[in-house]
Amino acid sequence: MGYAIRFAQQGLKHDAAKPLKGFGGAGVLEVVSDFKGDTFRAVYTVRIADAVYVLHAFQKKAKSGIATPAVDLDLIRRRLKEAEADFDARKGTR
């Protein structure tokens, strides 16, 4: 996961990074990793110029289906708004 995010920091897209559905394109990406029977996900955004914000990292707990739980999607949306506000605030101070 860290390697895929490092790619993003360099302006590249790792093969393991896929757009997260419901976020309108390839600005919010997800990396999925399986380890010892568990599934882990990291979600980050490249929508913001010159920055990569990791919005959420979590272990998928659902026993069926591959959909991201609504509670996690809500958290990602909230953190995306916070990241955009943070960037706007930083941009104003430069």
Secondary structure as GFF3:
##gff-version 3
##sequence-region A 1 94
A	DSSP	alpha_helix	2	9	.	.	.	ID=ss1
A	DSSP	beta_strand	17	19	.	.	.	ID=ss2
A	DSSP	beta_strand	28	35	.	.	.	ID=ss3
A	DSSP	beta_strand	38	45	.	.	.	ID=ss4
A	DSSP	beta_strand	53	60	.	.	.	ID=ss5
A	DSSP	alpha_helix	70	93	.	.	.	ID=ss6
###
